[in-house]
Amino acid sequence: MIVPPELFSLAVPLFLFLTLGGALVLVVLSTKRPREIPLLIAGGLVLLSLVVVLVLPAEVHPIGAIAIAMLGVALAAAGGSPVTRRVLEVATHGRVPEGDNGGIMLRPAAVPGIVPDDAPAREVLRGGTTIGYLERLSVALAIVVGFPEAIAVVVAIKGIGRFSELAAAEARERFIIGTLASLLWACLVAGVVRLAIW
């Protein structure tokens, strides 16, 4: 049986809208406390969407393209937070406590006569959650509109802004792993959107 081209051009965008929408629901439900199963399902839906746009390229109506782009950018920006937090939990085995302002709590190393053994912990990498949302939003928009060079600018700004806080090994580890996980998620989702609508 041959599928009419009109039906095919509606089926692929509808499938993408449903899979990306389902992934968005799963990651939003995992925002407060990242859970592995919903995040794995969301990642699987994004990968399935990628396979579909690679195997079954279809011309998407401009209104459908706008809807898919908005949904994809929202998924890239919002979904990266629970995904990144879960990756960081796995990487650090939960040893580094999170602070109230999106950073991590670090106790300074004791230095005899200068820093006491019981010095209070301080929060470094503050605002990491907000910066992550803005980073993923910028990266996703750059890829969707066809300007991936902007990713280098985003990473450079983030690196320069955080440079003074990267003295501790825990901070460097969190910065590198978190940035890579965040960017990978945003690039993957935005890549699906870009392939689908252009």
Stockholm file with secondary structure:
# STOCKHOLM 1.0

chainA/1-198         MIVPPELFSLAVPLFLFLTLGGALVLVVLSTKRPREIPLLIAGGLVLLSLVVVLVLPAEVHPIGAIAIAMLGVALAAAGGSPVTRRVLEVATHGRVPEGDNGGIMLRPAAVPGIVPDDAPAREVLRGGTTIGYLERLSVALAIVVGFPEAIAVVVAIKGIGRFSELAAAEARERFIIGTLASLLWACLVAGVVRLAIW
#=GR chainA/1-198 SS CCCCHHHHHHHHHHHHHHHHHHHHHHHHHTSSSCCHHHHHHHHHHHHHHHHHHHHSCCCCCHHHHHHHHHHHHHHHHHHHHHHHHHHHHHHHTTCSCBCTTSSEEECCCCBTTTBCTTCCCEEESTTHHHHHHHHHHHHHHHHHTTCTTHHHHHHHHHHHHHGGGCCSHHHHHHHHHHHHHHHHHHHHHHHHHHHHHC
#=GC SS_cons         CCCCHHHHHHHHHHHHHHHHHHHHHHHHHTSSSCCHHHHHHHHHHHHHHHHHHHHSCCCCCHHHHHHHHHHHHHHHHHHHHHHHHHHHHHHHTTCSCBCTTSSEEECCCCBTTTBCTTCCCEEESTTHHHHHHHHHHHHHHHHHTTCTTHHHHHHHHHHHHHGGGCCSHHHHHHHHHHHHHHHHHHHHHHHHHHHHHC
//
